[in-house]
Amino acid sequence: MSTITGPDGKARCRWCAATPEYMQYHDNEWGYPVKDDYRLFEKICLEGFQCGLSWRTILEKRENFRAAFLQFDFAKIAGFKERDVERLLKNEGIVRHRGKIEAVINNAQRACEMLEKEGSLAAFFWQFEPKPLASPQVVSTTEESVKLSKELKKRGWKFVGPTTVYAFMQAMGLVNDHFEGCVIRDKVAKARRSFTLEAQIAKV
């Protein structure tokens, strides 16, 4: 079975039954199309932090991450220095991994460069919108996620492998990967139909 019955009696993707936090995340965030640059940057950073961990760990610490990284305002993060890295390594509310923390700072600098070149992060990421899969949630990478990963690495981004990037695409609505029969799938499909890329462009 690819779906479970939720507390309201309606079908949902099976993975969201693992914890109550997942249910809320699944119903209200996962798969809905996003064009806000700060949210896109936050998500790709958090996916990087998830490497080797569960999403539950990251989700439980998300507000701590937001406070630690100034709501993922990449223009501000781009100016972080070594003292900020040391400060963050002492922050018990986040994942204290030097490489991942330094990657966020590096990626913030790359995001500022992308903003200058592309106009917005959204304009760049949505170029890689993948084709819908016949069966949702059957792969961990796609041709498009591999291409996006390669392009980000070419531009100097870190912790953006194809699997990390595809998880980002699923979450940010570049693809509707809710299972057929999931009550949220149609809601996401409706949101995607009305989605336009008049991005909420971050200002540096």
NORSUL-V792895 format. One record per pair of residues at least 6 apart in sequence whose ideal C-beta (glycine too) atoms are under 7 Angstrom apart, sorted by the first residue. I is the first residue (numbers start at 1). J is the second residue. Records with the same first field share a line. If there is no record, write none. Layout:
# NORSUL-V792895
I = J  J
This chain:
# NORSUL-V792895
1 = 14
2 = 14  179
3 = 11  12  13  14  179  181  182
4 = 12  14  17
5 = 11
6 = 12  23
10 = 183
11 = 181  182  183
12 = 26  182  183  184
13 = 26  178  179  182
15 = 22
16 = 22  23  26
18 = 56
19 = 56
21 = 56  59  60
22 = 56
25 = 59
26 = 184
27 = 184
30 = 171
31 = 170  173  176  177  178  184  188
32 = 173  188  191
33 = 173  191  192  195
34 = 40  172  173
35 = 122  197  199  200
36 = 200
37 = 120  121  122  199  200  201  202
38 = 71  72  73  202
40 = 121  122  125  172
41 = 72  74  111  121
42 = 72
43 = 168  171  172
44 = 160  168
45 = 72  104  107
46 = 58  62  65
47 = 164  167  168
48 = 100  103  159  160  164
49 = 58  95  100
50 = 58
51 = 159  164
53 = 95
61 = 93  94  95
64 = 93  94
65 = 94
66 = 72
68 = 88  91  93  94
69 = 77  104
70 = 76  77
74 = 108  111  112
75 = 112  202  204
77 = 104  105  108
78 = 108  109  112
80 = 105
85 = 98  101  102
88 = 94  101
89 = 96  98  101
100 = 159
103 = 158  159
106 = 158
107 = 157  158
110 = 155  156  157
111 = 121
112 = 204
114 = 121  124  155
115 = 121  202  204
118 = 124
119 = 201
120 = 199  201
122 = 197  199
123 = 197  199
126 = 174  197
128 = 144  147  148
129 = 174
130 = 142  144  145  169  174  175
132 = 175  176
133 = 139
136 = 177  178  179
137 = 177  179
140 = 163  166
141 = 162  163  166
142 = 166
145 = 162  165  166  169
146 = 162
148 = 165
149 = 160  161  162  165
152 = 160
153 = 160
169 = 175
170 = 177
173 = 188  192
176 = 185  188  189  192
178 = 184  185  188
179 = 185
